[in-house]
Amino acid sequence: MKQSEMLLPTLRENPADAEIKSHQLLVRAGFIRKVASGIYSFLPIGNRVLRKVEAIVREEMENAGAHEMNMTALQPSEYWKETGRWNTFGPELMRIKDRHEREFALGATHEEEVTAIIRDEIKSYKQLPLSVYQIQNKFRDEKRPRFGLLRGREFLMKDAYTFHDSYESLDASYEKMFTAYKNIFSRLGLNFRAVIADSGAMGGKDTHEFMVLSEVGEDTIAYSDSSEYAANVEMAPVVTTYEKSTAAPKQMEKAATPNCKSMQDAADHLGHPLAEGIKAIMFKVDDKLVLVLSRGDHEINDVKLKNLYDASMIDLATEEETREAMGAGFGSLGPVGASGDLEVVADKAVEALVNVSCGANEDGFHYVNVTPEHDFRIDQYADLRFIEEGDPSPDGQGTIVFAKGIEVGHVFKLGTFYAEKMGANFLDENGKAITLIMGCYGIGVSRTLASVVEQYHDEQGITWPKQIAPFQVHLLALNVKKDEQKELAERLYTKLKNAGIEVLYDDRKERAGVKFADSDLIGVPLRITVGKQAGEGIVEMKQRANGEQQEVTEAELLSKVTAFLTE
């Protein structure tokens, strides 16, 4: 493809709103252009990469036994209301009305629609198991779109769904999909980990996220330094054992703590470390208020709390709700004297505390010498805190370390969550109606492309891995006004194309410096430069990733290029 005939606008400066390398480089190199906040068009060279990522995804999906379909982006609200997610999915779901005031959602995901289709078409156990997938744009009204393709309001996603007559069948498909995902991200050359995850608004149990390791990731991965254990920090169980002090409980006393708005303020004022205080936070779990306690130096994990109650919604209580229940604001909240109809739950670390401090439920005051069970009740202990670096690994091997990750894939065992709500049944061998069992598997295709750039770049630009580079070879004619350079470049362009090699031919009337800079920025794996030695039939061949270069003759070029591309 001739560069002079291609829409490939490059920029010398970073866009003002681009904070991370993938966003900066994809815009500067002419792969994407911003249309609105969180919404991007793929220009021709970006579309080439996108299609190559899709091709790898399709191959592995078909190897896993999935069949491609294409569902609608515009979904009737009735589907979402059947499952209850019309109200619980949140403001990220884009809702619209047609001219007849009928409500629709722009597809954020397709569990409802695919379940409705299968409900109407699959009637017998003989038609199961079944696996389908699609690659389609999705829409989510992100509160704060950022990082280019990593958090957008419109994005390309592969979503797959499996349907089963037994959990054993679901387990088998889950393993196939898990393996397919590992193959996809390995083929893309990514450094990633599969981590235990929370299903969130998707429903279901037993889920894994596929995380690309990157400092710009918005998720934290907790993994063992001695084994393959890895989990999203929200899901990693804490297995630390706590030794309770043998000291006898002292008489509880009230102490003034003026202007202390945080646990650290109170600990500093009272002269003890954070670990010797009890943090109390009021949560609203569905429609119920729950007072949650942790050690002062620990952070309460709301996902664990949500899972403890099997709740649909969880949020912090408002200041007004907290004052009405406890008589005090956030800074002085504590469990002493909590009313009998308010449930009090605590992280397991609290059980080991003796003679510590907590809020006195009176603004500007704390209690000291407080001991759980002696001075206040706790209805239930559970693992409710975030795991920390240095904690023992949940699998018993090594200790936990943290890394940042970009979520590029997620696999779920949905079970009967959607089928029950939407009445999706099949007849078993005895003619009995049985609820379908489901699995769900998603990959952010456009997000994955950006994640590749996060791991494959240098100061000059992108360094695409061969398997998804927009072109295999970037052919540069440094001075097209010189006949010997133009003629040799044209011959090489024809020869490479005829050999089935994807070539981007820079035939523009630009300075050599501009061509070199654009070539480094675009990041095609192999550059062939036709310059001053063109009259002798000699060109320069340079590898983009490592800078290795050599002079080769016209006669040997094709074999050299082929060897590089196949090694």
HULINVEN-V979930 format. One record per run of one state. SS is the DSSP state (~ for helix, > for strand, _ for the rest). FROM is the first residue (numbers start at 1). TO is the last residue. Records with the same first field share a line. If there is no record, write none. Layout:
SS->FROM-TO / FROM-TO
This chain:
_->1-1 / 6-20 / 29-31 / 37-38 / 43-43 / 64-66 / 69-73 / 84-84 / 89-94 / 98-102 / 107-110 / 122-123 / 128-129 / 140-145 / 147-147 / 152-153 / 165-166 / 188-191 / 198-199 / 203-204 / 214-218 / 225-229 / 233-252 / 257-262 / 271-273 / 286-287 / 296-299 / 301-301 / 310-313 / 317-318 / 327-329 / 333-342 / 353-355 / 360-364 / 371-371 / 373-375 / 377-379 / 383-384 / 386-391 / 393-398 / 416-416 / 423-424 / 428-432 / 436-436 / 456-456 / 458-461 / 463-465 / 469-472 / 478-482 / 499-502 / 507-511 / 523-525 / 531-533 / 537-537 / 544-548 / 567-567
>->2-2 / 32-36 / 39-42 / 67-68 / 74-76 / 95-97 / 103-106 / 124-124 / 130-139 / 146-146 / 151-151 / 154-164 / 192-197 / 205-213 / 219-224 / 230-232 / 253-256 / 277-285 / 288-295 / 300-300 / 314-316 / 343-347 / 356-359 / 365-370 / 372-372 / 376-376 / 380-382 / 385-385 / 392-392 / 399-415 / 425-427 / 433-435 / 437-444 / 457-457 / 462-462 / 473-477 / 503-506 / 526-530 / 538-543 / 549-553
~->3-5 / 21-28 / 44-63 / 77-83 / 85-88 / 111-121 / 125-127 / 148-150 / 167-187 / 200-202 / 263-270 / 274-276 / 302-309 / 319-326 / 330-332 / 348-352 / 417-422 / 445-455 / 466-468 / 483-498 / 512-522 / 534-536 / 554-566
